[in-house]
Amino acid sequence: MGRTKFFALFLWIFLSLASSAAEVSIGTVANVVGVRPNYLTGYGIVVGLNGSGDGTTSIFTLQSIANMLRRMGIYVDPKAIKTKNAAAVIVTAKLPPFAKPGMTFDVEVASLGDAKSLSNGVLIRTPLRGPDGKIYAFAQGPVSTGGGFSESNRGGKVQKNFPTTGIIPGGGIVERALPFELSDTKELVLTLNRPDFSLASEIAFKVNSYFKQNIAKAVDSATVKISYIPGYDRVKFISEILRLKVETNPEPTVVIYERTGTVIMSGDIKIDPPVYVSHGNIYVSVMKQPMVSQPAPFSNGTTVTTEQVTTTVREENGRIFSINSPSLRDLVKALNELGVSPGDLIAIIQAMKAAGKLHAKVIVM
């Protein structure tokens, strides 16, 4: 009998920032309207898989392979295709601003069918389209899943992450420039990452003080409009504005990356005591016992070897602990002493946020 406790890989990064105001550049708290990344999407086929691709039930994969071969002059009935070395994927990418033809960028692929793994596969040239339906780039190259399995000397496999998603570093190449020209804009518009009336007002004040002209105006808590200075180089003008320093209070944030169990906490995060948390573990034990079935004497039967599998699930009694301090450090200490897994930690944080006890922005990636 073997007993296994399944725990996700847990990496805890705790960034403790002072609650006082910090001086940062305008470029870190605001964006230039029009200067932004753009999302591209495409549908492609990953080939070269070692029998871990889509099965015959994924009809769209078989049809896609038949269509691809047809464009190469090979006509095959989709029903006659039985390969498991290919998988249909959705290809996504974030095109940087001012991307020009010939520039490369990273792309991500995710299985669309029932493939077990995309590891060591190669993505066939895939067109990437923007929201307007036009093709702006193509993607192609070997897929990297970052491992996915660790093998023992007996050939056993333990899954560590999700091998049905992966990345292709530098796998995208720009074919069409984005329809945006900085020279066509009549004024510079800044949008704040986090709406704040005080911050918007301070940005306008800093810009007017630096250029000694009344060219900036805070329109609302998230928008600052700045008039261009005639004869002033626009690239230099924008770079000087984005380098100006303003004072801001960092927003308390909790970032959760579920795939790897990474949790990042930053800022002056507060909680409302008291908080009571119950936690319990579930243990699964699997026992395999070989069995031999013997035929009756003088019969024509054969001896058959089988295995009897017994699965037992045991749940520990829930432990309840209380937090009577508004400090984040006390919460971290209590959770560490409890020995929660990343999945439990994510559930606890989200539940505390939903209960109104955790005052921070929670981002799940």
Contacts in CASP RR format, 6 or more apart in sequence:
PFRMAT RR
TARGET T0000
AUTHOR 0000-0000-0000
METHOD contacts of the structure
MODEL  1
MGRTKFFALFLWIFLSLASSAAEVSIGTVANVVGVRPNYLTGYGIVVGLN
GSGDGTTSIFTLQSIANMLRRMGIYVDPKAIKTKNAAAVIVTAKLPPFAK
PGMTFDVEVASLGDAKSLSNGVLIRTPLRGPDGKIYAFAQGPVSTGGGFS
ESNRGGKVQKNFPTTGIIPGGGIVERALPFELSDTKELVLTLNRPDFSLA
SEIAFKVNSYFKQNIAKAVDSATVKISYIPGYDRVKFISEILRLKVETNP
EPTVVIYERTGTVIMSGDIKIDPPVYVSHGNIYVSVMKQPMVSQPAPFSN
GTTVTTEQVTTTVREENGRIFSINSPSLRDLVKALNELGVSPGDLIAIIQ
AMKAAGKLHAKVIVM
1 285 0 8 1.000
1 286 0 8 1.000
1 287 0 8 1.000
1 288 0 8 1.000
2 285 0 8 1.000
2 286 0 8 1.000
2 287 0 8 1.000
3 283 0 8 1.000
3 285 0 8 1.000
4 284 0 8 1.000
4 285 0 8 1.000
4 286 0 8 1.000
5 283 0 8 1.000
6 284 0 8 1.000
7 341 0 8 1.000
8 261 0 8 1.000
8 341 0 8 1.000
8 342 0 8 1.000
8 343 0 8 1.000
9 160 0 8 1.000
9 161 0 8 1.000
9 260 0 8 1.000
9 261 0 8 1.000
9 342 0 8 1.000
10 261 0 8 1.000
10 341 0 8 1.000
10 342 0 8 1.000
10 345 0 8 1.000
11 260 0 8 1.000
11 261 0 8 1.000
11 262 0 8 1.000
11 263 0 8 1.000
12 262 0 8 1.000
12 263 0 8 1.000
13 262 0 8 1.000
13 263 0 8 1.000
13 264 0 8 1.000
14 264 0 8 1.000
14 265 0 8 1.000
14 332 0 8 1.000
15 264 0 8 1.000
15 265 0 8 1.000
15 266 0 8 1.000
15 267 0 8 1.000
16 266 0 8 1.000
16 267 0 8 1.000
17 250 0 8 1.000
17 266 0 8 1.000
17 267 0 8 1.000
17 268 0 8 1.000
18 268 0 8 1.000
19 249 0 8 1.000
19 267 0 8 1.000
19 268 0 8 1.000
20 249 0 8 1.000
21 247 0 8 1.000
21 248 0 8 1.000
21 249 0 8 1.000
22 247 0 8 1.000
22 248 0 8 1.000
22 249 0 8 1.000
22 250 0 8 1.000
23 245 0 8 1.000
23 246 0 8 1.000
23 247 0 8 1.000
24 245 0 8 1.000
24 246 0 8 1.000
24 248 0 8 1.000
25 242 0 8 1.000
25 243 0 8 1.000
25 244 0 8 1.000
25 245 0 8 1.000
25 246 0 8 1.000
26 190 0 8 1.000
26 203 0 8 1.000
26 206 0 8 1.000
26 241 0 8 1.000
26 242 0 8 1.000
26 243 0 8 1.000
26 244 0 8 1.000
26 245 0 8 1.000
26 246 0 8 1.000
27 242 0 8 1.000
27 243 0 8 1.000
29 192 0 8 1.000
29 193 0 8 1.000
29 194 0 8 1.000
29 199 0 8 1.000
29 246 0 8 1.000
29 248 0 8 1.000
30 190 0 8 1.000
30 191 0 8 1.000
30 192 0 8 1.000
30 193 0 8 1.000
30 203 0 8 1.000
30 224 0 8 1.000
30 242 0 8 1.000
31 190 0 8 1.000
31 191 0 8 1.000
31 193 0 8 1.000
32 188 0 8 1.000
32 189 0 8 1.000
32 190 0 8 1.000
32 238 0 8 1.000
32 242 0 8 1.000
33 189 0 8 1.000
33 190 0 8 1.000
33 191 0 8 1.000
34 97 0 8 1.000
34 180 0 8 1.000
34 185 0 8 1.000
35 97 0 8 1.000
35 98 0 8 1.000
35 180 0 8 1.000
35 182 0 8 1.000
36 97 0 8 1.000
37 94 0 8 1.000
37 95 0 8 1.000
37 96 0 8 1.000
37 97 0 8 1.000
38 94 0 8 1.000
38 95 0 8 1.000
38 97 0 8 1.000
38 130 0 8 1.000
38 131 0 8 1.000
38 136 0 8 1.000
38 178 0 8 1.000
39 92 0 8 1.000
39 93 0 8 1.000
39 94 0 8 1.000
39 95 0 8 1.000
39 130 0 8 1.000
39 131 0 8 1.000
40 92 0 8 1.000
40 93 0 8 1.000
40 94 0 8 1.000
40 95 0 8 1.000
40 128 0 8 1.000
40 129 0 8 1.000
40 130 0 8 1.000
40 136 0 8 1.000
40 137 0 8 1.000
41 90 0 8 1.000
41 91 0 8 1.000
41 92 0 8 1.000
41 93 0 8 1.000
41 128 0 8 1.000
41 129 0 8 1.000
41 130 0 8 1.000
42 90 0 8 1.000
42 91 0 8 1.000
42 92 0 8 1.000
42 126 0 8 1.000
42 127 0 8 1.000
42 128 0 8 1.000
42 129 0 8 1.000
42 139 0 8 1.000
43 64 0 8 1.000
43 88 0 8 1.000
43 89 0 8 1.000
43 90 0 8 1.000
43 91 0 8 1.000
43 112 0 8 1.000
43 126 0 8 1.000
44 64 0 8 1.000
44 88 0 8 1.000
44 89 0 8 1.000
44 90 0 8 1.000
44 91 0 8 1.000
44 123 0 8 1.000
44 124 0 8 1.000
44 126 0 8 1.000
45 61 0 8 1.000
45 64 0 8 1.000
45 65 0 8 1.000
45 68 0 8 1.000
45 86 0 8 1.000
45 87 0 8 1.000
45 88 0 8 1.000
45 89 0 8 1.000
45 123 0 8 1.000
45 124 0 8 1.000
45 126 0 8 1.000
46 86 0 8 1.000
46 87 0 8 1.000
46 89 0 8 1.000
46 109 0 8 1.000
46 115 0 8 1.000
46 118 0 8 1.000
46 121 0 8 1.000
46 122 0 8 1.000
46 123 0 8 1.000
46 124 0 8 1.000
46 143 0 8 1.000
47 85 0 8 1.000
47 86 0 8 1.000
47 121 0 8 1.000
47 122 0 8 1.000
47 124 0 8 1.000
48 85 0 8 1.000
48 86 0 8 1.000
48 120 0 8 1.000
48 121 0 8 1.000
48 122 0 8 1.000
49 84 0 8 1.000
49 85 0 8 1.000
49 86 0 8 1.000
49 87 0 8 1.000
49 115 0 8 1.000
49 117 0 8 1.000
49 118 0 8 1.000
49 119 0 8 1.000
49 120 0 8 1.000
49 121 0 8 1.000
50 85 0 8 1.000
50 120 0 8 1.000
51 84 0 8 1.000
51 85 0 8 1.000
52 84 0 8 1.000
52 87 0 8 1.000
52 115 0 8 1.000
52 116 0 8 1.000
52 117 0 8 1.000
52 118 0 8 1.000
52 119 0 8 1.000
53 84 0 8 1.000
53 85 0 8 1.000
53 86 0 8 1.000
53 87 0 8 1.000
53 114 0 8 1.000
53 115 0 8 1.000
53 116 0 8 1.000
53 117 0 8 1.000
53 118 0 8 1.000
54 61 0 8 1.000
54 84 0 8 1.000
54 86 0 8 1.000
54 87 0 8 1.000
54 88 0 8 1.000
54 111 0 8 1.000
54 113 0 8 1.000
54 114 0 8 1.000
54 115 0 8 1.000
55 61 0 8 1.000
55 84 0 8 1.000
55 114 0 8 1.000
55 115 0 8 1.000
56 62 0 8 1.000
56 82 0 8 1.000
57 114 0 8 1.000
58 88 0 8 1.000
58 112 0 8 1.000
58 113 0 8 1.000
58 114 0 8 1.000
59 78 0 8 1.000
60 88 0 8 1.000
60 112 0 8 1.000
60 113 0 8 1.000
61 86 0 8 1.000
61 87 0 8 1.000
61 88 0 8 1.000
61 112 0 8 1.000
61 113 0 8 1.000
62 78 0 8 1.000
62 79 0 8 1.000
62 81 0 8 1.000
63 78 0 8 1.000
64 88 0 8 1.000
65 76 0 8 1.000
65 78 0 8 1.000
65 81 0 8 1.000
65 83 0 8 1.000
65 86 0 8 1.000
66 76 0 8 1.000
66 77 0 8 1.000
66 78 0 8 1.000
66 81 0 8 1.000
68 124 0 8 1.000
69 75 0 8 1.000
69 76 0 8 1.000
70 76 0 8 1.000
87 111 0 8 1.000
87 112 0 8 1.000
87 113 0 8 1.000
87 115 0 8 1.000
87 118 0 8 1.000
88 111 0 8 1.000
88 112 0 8 1.000
88 113 0 8 1.000
88 115 0 8 1.000
89 109 0 8 1.000
89 110 0 8 1.000
89 111 0 8 1.000
89 112 0 8 1.000
89 118 0 8 1.000
89 123 0 8 1.000
90 109 0 8 1.000
90 110 0 8 1.000
90 112 0 8 1.000
91 107 0 8 1.000
91 108 0 8 1.000
91 109 0 8 1.000
91 123 0 8 1.000
91 126 0 8 1.000
91 128 0 8 1.000
91 139 0 8 1.000
92 107 0 8 1.000
92 108 0 8 1.000
92 109 0 8 1.000
92 110 0 8 1.000
93 105 0 8 1.000
93 106 0 8 1.000
93 107 0 8 1.000
93 108 0 8 1.000
93 128 0 8 1.000
93 137 0 8 1.000
93 139 0 8 1.000
93 172 0 8 1.000
94 105 0 8 1.000
95 105 0 8 1.000
95 136 0 8 1.000
95 137 0 8 1.000
95 174 0 8 1.000
95 178 0 8 1.000
96 103 0 8 1.000
96 105 0 8 1.000
97 178 0 8 1.000
97 180 0 8 1.000
98 178 0 8 1.000
98 180 0 8 1.000
99 105 0 8 1.000
99 136 0 8 1.000
99 174 0 8 1.000
99 177 0 8 1.000
99 178 0 8 1.000
100 174 0 8 1.000
100 177 0 8 1.000
101 174 0 8 1.000
101 175 0 8 1.000
101 176 0 8 1.000
101 177 0 8 1.000
102 173 0 8 1.000
102 174 0 8 1.000
102 175 0 8 1.000
103 173 0 8 1.000
103 174 0 8 1.000
104 170 0 8 1.000
104 171 0 8 1.000
104 172 0 8 1.000
104 173 0 8 1.000
104 174 0 8 1.000
105 137 0 8 1.000
105 170 0 8 1.000
105 171 0 8 1.000
105 172 0 8 1.000
105 174 0 8 1.000
106 167 0 8 1.000
106 168 0 8 1.000
106 169 0 8 1.000
106 170 0 8 1.000
106 171 0 8 1.000
106 172 0 8 1.000
107 123 0 8 1.000
107 128 0 8 1.000
107 139 0 8 1.000
107 167 0 8 1.000
107 168 0 8 1.000
107 170 0 8 1.000
107 171 0 8 1.000
107 172 0 8 1.000
108 165 0 8 1.000
108 166 0 8 1.000
108 167 0 8 1.000
108 168 0 8 1.000
109 118 0 8 1.000
109 123 0 8 1.000
109 143 0 8 1.000
109 165 0 8 1.000
109 166 0 8 1.000
109 167 0 8 1.000
109 168 0 8 1.000
110 164 0 8 1.000
110 165 0 8 1.000
110 166 0 8 1.000
111 118 0 8 1.000
111 164 0 8 1.000
111 165 0 8 1.000
115 164 0 8 1.000
116 163 0 8 1.000
116 164 0 8 1.000
117 145 0 8 1.000
117 148 0 8 1.000
117 163 0 8 1.000
117 164 0 8 1.000
118 143 0 8 1.000
118 145 0 8 1.000
118 163 0 8 1.000
118 164 0 8 1.000
118 165 0 8 1.000
118 166 0 8 1.000
119 143 0 8 1.000
119 145 0 8 1.000
119 147 0 8 1.000
119 148 0 8 1.000
119 163 0 8 1.000
120 142 0 8 1.000
120 143 0 8 1.000
121 142 0 8 1.000
121 143 0 8 1.000
122 140 0 8 1.000
122 141 0 8 1.000
122 142 0 8 1.000
122 143 0 8 1.000
123 139 0 8 1.000
123 140 0 8 1.000
123 141 0 8 1.000
123 142 0 8 1.000
123 143 0 8 1.000
123 168 0 8 1.000
124 140 0 8 1.000
125 138 0 8 1.000
125 139 0 8 1.000
125 140 0 8 1.000
126 138 0 8 1.000
126 139 0 8 1.000
126 140 0 8 1.000
127 135 0 8 1.000
127 137 0 8 1.000
127 138 0 8 1.000
128 135 0 8 1.000
128 136 0 8 1.000
128 137 0 8 1.000
128 138 0 8 1.000
128 139 0 8 1.000
128 172 0 8 1.000
129 135 0 8 1.000
129 136 0 8 1.000
130 136 0 8 1.000
134 176 0 8 1.000
135 175 0 8 1.000
135 176 0 8 1.000
136 174 0 8 1.000
136 175 0 8 1.000
136 176 0 8 1.000
136 178 0 8 1.000
137 172 0 8 1.000
137 173 0 8 1.000
137 174 0 8 1.000
137 175 0 8 1.000
137 176 0 8 1.000
138 172 0 8 1.000
138 173 0 8 1.000
138 175 0 8 1.000
139 168 0 8 1.000
139 171 0 8 1.000
139 172 0 8 1.000
139 173 0 8 1.000
140 168 0 8 1.000
140 171 0 8 1.000
140 172 0 8 1.000
141 168 0 8 1.000
141 171 0 8 1.000
142 168 0 8 1.000
143 166 0 8 1.000
143 167 0 8 1.000
143 168 0 8 1.000
144 166 0 8 1.000
144 167 0 8 1.000
144 168 0 8 1.000
144 169 0 8 1.000
145 161 0 8 1.000
145 162 0 8 1.000
145 163 0 8 1.000
145 165 0 8 1.000
145 166 0 8 1.000
146 161 0 8 1.000
146 166 0 8 1.000
147 160 0 8 1.000
147 161 0 8 1.000
147 163 0 8 1.000
148 159 0 8 1.000
148 160 0 8 1.000
148 161 0 8 1.000
148 162 0 8 1.000
148 163 0 8 1.000
149 157 0 8 1.000
149 158 0 8 1.000
149 159 0 8 1.000
149 160 0 8 1.000
149 163 0 8 1.000
150 157 0 8 1.000
150 158 0 8 1.000
150 160 0 8 1.000
151 157 0 8 1.000
152 158 0 8 1.000
161 259 0 8 1.000
161 260 0 8 1.000
162 259 0 8 1.000
182 234 0 8 1.000
182 235 0 8 1.000
183 234 0 8 1.000
186 228 0 8 1.000
187 225 0 8 1.000
187 226 0 8 1.000
187 227 0 8 1.000
187 228 0 8 1.000
188 225 0 8 1.000
188 226 0 8 1.000
188 227 0 8 1.000
188 228 0 8 1.000
188 237 0 8 1.000
188 238 0 8 1.000
188 241 0 8 1.000
189 223 0 8 1.000
189 224 0 8 1.000
189 225 0 8 1.000
189 226 0 8 1.000
190 203 0 8 1.000
190 223 0 8 1.000
190 224 0 8 1.000
190 225 0 8 1.000
190 226 0 8 1.000
190 241 0 8 1.000
191 222 0 8 1.000
191 223 0 8 1.000
192 199 0 8 1.000
192 200 0 8 1.000
192 203 0 8 1.000
192 221 0 8 1.000
192 222 0 8 1.000
192 223 0 8 1.000
192 224 0 8 1.000
194 251 0 8 1.000
195 220 0 8 1.000
195 221 0 8 1.000
195 222 0 8 1.000
196 221 0 8 1.000
196 248 0 8 1.000
197 218 0 8 1.000
197 220 0 8 1.000
197 221 0 8 1.000
199 246 0 8 1.000
199 248 0 8 1.000
200 218 0 8 1.000
200 219 0 8 1.000
200 220 0 8 1.000
200 221 0 8 1.000
200 222 0 8 1.000
200 223 0 8 1.000
200 224 0 8 1.000
201 218 0 8 1.000
202 246 0 8 1.000
202 247 0 8 1.000
203 216 0 8 1.000
203 218 0 8 1.000
203 224 0 8 1.000
203 244 0 8 1.000
203 246 0 8 1.000
204 216 0 8 1.000
204 217 0 8 1.000
204 218 0 8 1.000
204 224 0 8 1.000
205 216 0 8 1.000
206 244 0 8 1.000
206 245 0 8 1.000
206 246 0 8 1.000
207 215 0 8 1.000
207 216 0 8 1.000
207 224 0 8 1.000
207 226 0 8 1.000
207 241 0 8 1.000
207 244 0 8 1.000
208 214 0 8 1.000
208 215 0 8 1.000
208 216 0 8 1.000
210 240 0 8 1.000
210 241 0 8 1.000
210 244 0 8 1.000
211 229 0 8 1.000
213 229 0 8 1.000
215 226 0 8 1.000
215 227 0 8 1.000
215 229 0 8 1.000
216 224 0 8 1.000
216 225 0 8 1.000
216 226 0 8 1.000
216 227 0 8 1.000
217 224 0 8 1.000
217 225 0 8 1.000
217 226 0 8 1.000
218 224 0 8 1.000
219 225 0 8 1.000
226 241 0 8 1.000
228 234 0 8 1.000
228 237 0 8 1.000
229 237 0 8 1.000
250 266 0 8 1.000
250 267 0 8 1.000
250 268 0 8 1.000
251 267 0 8 1.000
251 361 0 8 1.000
252 266 0 8 1.000
252 267 0 8 1.000
252 268 0 8 1.000
252 269 0 8 1.000
252 270 0 8 1.000
252 359 0 8 1.000
252 360 0 8 1.000
252 361 0 8 1.000
253 264 0 8 1.000
253 265 0 8 1.000
253 266 0 8 1.000
253 267 0 8 1.000
253 360 0 8 1.000
253 361 0 8 1.000
253 362 0 8 1.000
253 363 0 8 1.000
254 263 0 8 1.000
254 264 0 8 1.000
254 265 0 8 1.000
254 269 0 8 1.000
254 349 0 8 1.000
254 358 0 8 1.000
254 360 0 8 1.000
254 361 0 8 1.000
254 362 0 8 1.000
254 363 0 8 1.000
255 262 0 8 1.000
255 263 0 8 1.000
255 264 0 8 1.000
255 265 0 8 1.000
255 266 0 8 1.000
255 363 0 8 1.000
255 365 0 8 1.000
256 262 0 8 1.000
256 263 0 8 1.000
256 346 0 8 1.000
256 349 0 8 1.000
256 362 0 8 1.000
256 363 0 8 1.000
256 364 0 8 1.000
256 365 0 8 1.000
257 263 0 8 1.000
257 365 0 8 1.000
258 342 0 8 1.000
258 343 0 8 1.000
258 346 0 8 1.000
258 364 0 8 1.000
258 365 0 8 1.000
259 365 0 8 1.000
261 342 0 8 1.000
261 343 0 8 1.000
261 346 0 8 1.000
262 342 0 8 1.000
263 342 0 8 1.000
263 345 0 8 1.000
263 346 0 8 1.000
263 349 0 8 1.000
265 328 0 8 1.000
265 332 0 8 1.000
265 360 0 8 1.000
267 360 0 8 1.000
269 328 0 8 1.000
269 358 0 8 1.000
269 359 0 8 1.000
269 360 0 8 1.000
270 326 0 8 1.000
270 328 0 8 1.000
270 359 0 8 1.000
270 360 0 8 1.000
271 323 0 8 1.000
271 326 0 8 1.000
271 327 0 8 1.000
271 328 0 8 1.000
271 331 0 8 1.000
271 352 0 8 1.000
271 357 0 8 1.000
271 358 0 8 1.000
271 359 0 8 1.000
272 326 0 8 1.000
272 356 0 8 1.000
272 357 0 8 1.000
272 359 0 8 1.000
273 323 0 8 1.000
273 324 0 8 1.000
273 325 0 8 1.000
273 326 0 8 1.000
274 322 0 8 1.000
274 323 0 8 1.000
274 324 0 8 1.000
275 322 0 8 1.000
275 323 0 8 1.000
275 331 0 8 1.000
275 352 0 8 1.000
275 357 0 8 1.000
276 320 0 8 1.000
276 321 0 8 1.000
276 322 0 8 1.000
276 323 0 8 1.000
277 320 0 8 1.000
277 321 0 8 1.000
277 322 0 8 1.000
277 323 0 8 1.000
277 334 0 8 1.000
277 338 0 8 1.000
277 348 0 8 1.000
277 352 0 8 1.000
278 318 0 8 1.000
278 319 0 8 1.000
278 320 0 8 1.000
279 318 0 8 1.000
279 319 0 8 1.000
279 320 0 8 1.000
279 321 0 8 1.000
279 338 0 8 1.000
279 340 0 8 1.000
279 344 0 8 1.000
279 348 0 8 1.000
280 315 0 8 1.000
280 316 0 8 1.000
280 317 0 8 1.000
280 318 0 8 1.000
280 319 0 8 1.000
280 344 0 8 1.000
281 315 0 8 1.000
281 316 0 8 1.000
282 313 0 8 1.000
282 314 0 8 1.000
282 315 0 8 1.000
282 316 0 8 1.000
283 313 0 8 1.000
283 314 0 8 1.000
283 315 0 8 1.000
283 316 0 8 1.000
284 311 0 8 1.000
284 312 0 8 1.000
284 313 0 8 1.000
285 311 0 8 1.000
285 312 0 8 1.000
285 314 0 8 1.000
286 309 0 8 1.000
286 310 0 8 1.000
286 311 0 8 1.000
286 312 0 8 1.000
287 309 0 8 1.000
287 310 0 8 1.000
287 311 0 8 1.000
287 312 0 8 1.000
288 307 0 8 1.000
288 308 0 8 1.000
288 309 0 8 1.000
289 307 0 8 1.000
289 308 0 8 1.000
289 310 0 8 1.000
290 305 0 8 1.000
290 306 0 8 1.000
290 307 0 8 1.000
290 308 0 8 1.000
291 305 0 8 1.000
291 306 0 8 1.000
291 307 0 8 1.000
291 308 0 8 1.000
292 303 0 8 1.000
292 304 0 8 1.000
292 305 0 8 1.000
292 306 0 8 1.000
293 303 0 8 1.000
293 304 0 8 1.000
293 305 0 8 1.000
293 306 0 8 1.000
294 303 0 8 1.000
295 301 0 8 1.000
295 302 0 8 1.000
295 303 0 8 1.000
319 338 0 8 1.000
321 334 0 8 1.000
321 337 0 8 1.000
321 338 0 8 1.000
323 330 0 8 1.000
323 331 0 8 1.000
323 334 0 8 1.000
335 345 0 8 1.000
335 348 0 8 1.000
340 348 0 8 1.000
346 364 0 8 1.000
349 358 0 8 1.000
349 362 0 8 1.000
350 362 0 8 1.000
350 364 0 8 1.000
352 358 0 8 1.000
353 360 0 8 1.000
353 362 0 8 1.000
END
